[in-house]
Amino acid sequence: MVRKKWKRNELLEILDNEFLSTQEVLDTLQITKQALYSLVLRNKIEQVRKGSVKLYFRSDIEKKTY
């Protein structure tokens, strides 16, 4: 099996298109950090962690805005 070699700009585009930062989620949903963490704890929004970085699936957040 051959792994695709991703270019840096392709990876950044995927991150930008598919994920939101904590601040972007707060701005989009117009909620507080405490409210966001409550949603995460109740499994209403999935949080992806890599070290200290927390990201959220854009599709999950867009579903919450309607």
C-alpha positions in Angstrom: 0.0 0.0 0.0 1.4 3.4 -1.0 0.8 6.3 1.3 0.0 9.6 -0.3 2.6 12.3 0.4 0.6 15.4 1.4 1.8 18.8 0.7 1.8 21.3 3.6 -0.7 23.6 1.9 -3.1 20.6 1.2 -3.0 19.7 4.9 -3.7 23.3 5.9 -6.6 23.4 3.5 -8.1 20.2 5.0 -7.7 21.6 8.5 -9.3 24.9 7.5 -12.2 23.2 5.6 -13.0 20.4 8.1 -12.2 21.8 11.6 -12.8 24.8 13.7 -10.7 26.1 16.6 -12.3 26.7 20.1 -12.6 30.5 19.4 -14.2 29.9 16.0 -16.8 27.6 17.7 -17.5 30.2 20.4 -18.0 32.9 17.8 -20.1 30.7 15.5 -22.4 29.5 18.2 -22.2 32.6 20.3 -21.7 30.7 23.5 -19.2 30.8 26.4 -16.3 28.5 26.9 -18.1 26.9 29.8 -21.1 26.2 27.6 -18.9 24.6 24.9 -17.2 22.4 27.4 -20.5 21.4 28.8 -21.6 20.3 25.2 -18.4 18.3 24.9 -18.8 16.6 28.2 -22.4 15.6 27.3 -21.1 14.3 23.9 -23.2 16.8 22.0 -20.1 18.1 20.2 -17.0 16.0 19.5 -13.6 17.4 20.4 -10.4 16.3 18.7 -7.3 16.7 20.7 -3.6 16.7 19.7 -1.5 17.7 22.6 -2.9 20.9 23.9 -4.7 21.8 20.7 -8.5 21.3 20.6 -10.4 21.2 17.4 -14.0 20.6 16.5 -15.5 19.1 13.3 -16.9 22.0 11.2 -19.9 19.8 10.2 -20.9 19.2 13.8 -20.9 23.0 14.5 -22.7 23.9 11.4 -25.5 21.4 12.4 -25.8 23.3 15.7 -26.4 26.7 14.0 -29.8 25.7 12.5 
